[in-house]
Amino acid sequence: MRWIKWMLIASTTLTMTACSTSQESTLPQPATHVKDVWESKTGSGGGDAVVQQRSILRRALSPTDIAQRQSDYSRDSYREIFTQFARLPNPDIVLYVFPHKTGAMPVPGYSTVFPLYERVQYAMPGDDRIVLSTLQGGQ
């Protein structure tokens, strides 16, 4: 019984050492680095021709141009809400309240606006804009 235990330990040890290898033999380290390969393939070894060509193509932007370009691509709540979730048409009803009294106090006449529907309805994202514009009266 004892010799079976020793044979099991010996075979496990031999199996583990037989499968082990060094990193150098499996994956040899190359003599070149990624930067060297990049420079050899792009031809920008010592002259930096790519950098020089880029600097020629660049143009200066004024602060107003920069602000305009950034505002075109920036996200804000107005654009997010009104471009994705357009409101469906909900006509307003204008109601005139005649002058009246509340107890002993007179109240002057005034106008107020109520939406026709109780809740505001929104279009789903991706609904056709042409259909929405015809529903809203051709805006």
C-alpha positions in Angstrom: 0.0 0.0 0.0 2.8 2.3 0.9 4.7 1.7 -2.4 1.5 2.6 -4.4 1.5 6.0 -2.7 5.1 6.6 -3.5 4.6 5.5 -7.1 1.7 7.9 -7.4 3.8 10.8 -6.1 6.7 9.9 -8.3 4.6 9.6 -11.5 2.9 13.0 -10.7 6.2 14.6 -10.1 7.6 13.2 -13.4 4.6 14.3 -15.3 4.7 17.8 -13.9 8.4 18.3 -14.7 8.1 16.8 -18.1 5.5 19.3 -19.2 7.3 22.3 -17.9 9.4 24.4 -20.3 11.1 27.7 -20.1 9.6 30.9 -21.6 12.8 31.6 -23.6 12.6 28.2 -25.4 8.8 28.5 -26.1 8.6 32.2 -27.0 12.0 33.6 -27.8 12.3 37.4 -27.3 13.0 39.2 -30.6 15.9 41.7 -30.9 13.7 44.4 -32.3 11.0 46.4 -30.5 7.6 47.6 -31.8 9.0 51.1 -32.3 11.8 49.8 -34.5 9.4 47.9 -36.7 7.0 50.9 -36.9 9.8 53.2 -38.0 11.2 50.7 -40.5 7.7 50.2 -42.1 6.7 53.9 -42.2 10.1 55.2 -43.2 10.3 57.7 -40.4 13.6 56.5 -39.0 15.6 59.6 -38.6 13.9 62.3 -40.9 10.4 62.2 -39.4 9.0 62.8 -42.9 5.5 61.9 -41.7 5.6 64.5 -38.9 6.8 67.1 -41.4 4.1 66.4 -43.9 1.4 66.5 -41.1 2.7 69.9 -40.0 2.4 71.2 -43.5 -1.2 70.1 -43.9 -2.3 71.5 -40.6 -4.0 74.9 -40.5 -4.5 77.3 -37.6 -8.1 77.7 -36.3 -9.5 80.8 -34.7 -11.2 80.5 -31.3 -14.6 81.0 -32.9 -13.9 78.2 -35.4 -12.9 75.9 -32.6 -16.0 76.8 -30.5 -18.2 76.2 -33.6 -16.7 72.8 -34.3 -17.0 71.7 -30.7 -20.6 72.9 -30.4 -21.5 70.9 -33.6 -20.4 67.7 -31.9 -21.1 68.3 -28.3 -24.1 66.7 -26.6 -26.6 68.8 -24.7 -30.0 68.1 -23.2 -31.9 70.2 -25.7 -30.5 68.2 -28.7 -30.8 64.9 -26.9 -34.5 65.3 -25.9 -35.9 67.1 -28.9 -34.1 65.2 -31.6 -34.7 61.7 -30.2 -38.1 62.2 -28.6 -40.2 64.7 -30.7 -43.5 65.7 -29.2 -46.6 64.6 -31.0 -49.0 67.4 -31.8 -51.2 68.4 -28.9 -53.4 71.5 -29.8 -53.8 74.2 -27.1 -57.2 75.5 -26.1 -57.3 79.1 -25.1 -59.9 79.7 -22.4 -61.1 83.2 -21.3 -62.2 83.5 -17.8 -64.7 86.4 -17.3 -64.3 88.8 -14.4 -65.9 87.4 -11.3 -65.9 87.7 -7.5 -64.4 85.3 -5.0 -66.2 86.1 -1.8 -65.8 89.9 -1.5 -62.7 90.2 -3.8 -63.2 90.9 -7.5 -61.0 89.0 -9.9 -60.3 90.6 -13.3 -60.8 88.6 -16.5 -57.8 86.6 -17.8 -56.9 84.0 -20.5 -55.4 80.6 -19.8 -54.2 77.9 -22.0 -55.0 74.2 -21.7 -53.6 71.3 -23.8 -56.3 69.3 -25.6 -55.0 66.0 -24.3 -54.3 65.4 -20.7 -50.7 64.0 -21.2 -48.0 65.0 -23.5 -47.2 62.2 -26.0 -43.8 61.6 -27.5 -42.8 59.9 -30.7 -40.6 56.9 -30.5 -37.0 57.2 -31.5 -36.7 56.6 -35.2 -40.3 57.5 -36.1 -40.4 59.1 -39.6 -39.8 62.8 -39.4 -42.0 63.4 -42.5 -45.0 61.8 -40.8 -44.4 63.9 -37.7 -44.1 67.1 -39.7 -47.4 66.5 -41.5 -49.1 65.8 -38.2 -47.8 69.1 -36.8 -49.1 71.1 -39.6 -46.2 71.1 -42.1 -43.5 72.7 -40.0 
